[in-house]
Amino acid sequence: MLKGKTALVTGSTSGIGLAIARAYAREGANVVINGFGEADAIEQERSGIEKDFGVKALYSGADMRQGR
């Protein structure tokens, strides 16, 4: 259903946001995870999404709190 689409999920380096990103990936969407945390842990989650679901996963460290 979401194959070929890309979802940007803010606050998705852990917790509920990460679960949402993984749910989109499970449905076939490529995902961009975004948030703060340890670089190694974020890379592990990003690569895990690609491995687990066969989609592309990117990471953006952009601070989405700055809505100017």
N, C-alpha and C positions, 0 to 999 in steps of 0.2 A: 504494500500500500504506500509506503514512504520511499521505496526504492528510487534513487535518482534525485531525491530531495536532500537538502542540507539543513540541519537544525543547529542554531547557536543557543546554548543553554548557559545562562549566567549563573555564577555560584555553583559550578558543577565539578569542582575538584574534589568534593567529598559530600557525604550526607545525602539529603533529599535531591539536591541538584544533580549529583552523580547518578543517582538511581533513575532520574528522569532522562538523562543523557543516554544511559544504558538501555532504557526502554525504547527510546527513539531508534537507537542502533539495532535493537532486536527486531524492530519493524522494517529495517532496511535503510534507514536514513544515515547519511554521513553526518558526523557531529563535530562541532567545535566546542570543546570544553573551555571554561573560563573561570578564573578565580585565583585565589592565593594559596600558598602552601610550599612545602619542600619540593624542590625541582625533581628529585629522584622519585618521590611518591607520585607526583603528577605524571611523570613520564611512564611510570608503571601502570597507572590507570589508563592513560591514553593508548599505550601499546596493547594493553589488555582488551580494550574495546575493539581495536582492530582485529586482534587474534580471535576473540570470542564470537564476533558477529560478522567478520568479513567485510567491514565497511572502512572508509577512511575516517580517521579521527585526528583532528588538529588541536593544538592548545594555543590560546590567546591569553596573555597576562594583562590585557587592557583593564584599567580601572573603570568599571561601568558606573561607579558612583559619581563620576564627573560628567554630568549630562549637559554640558554647555554647548 
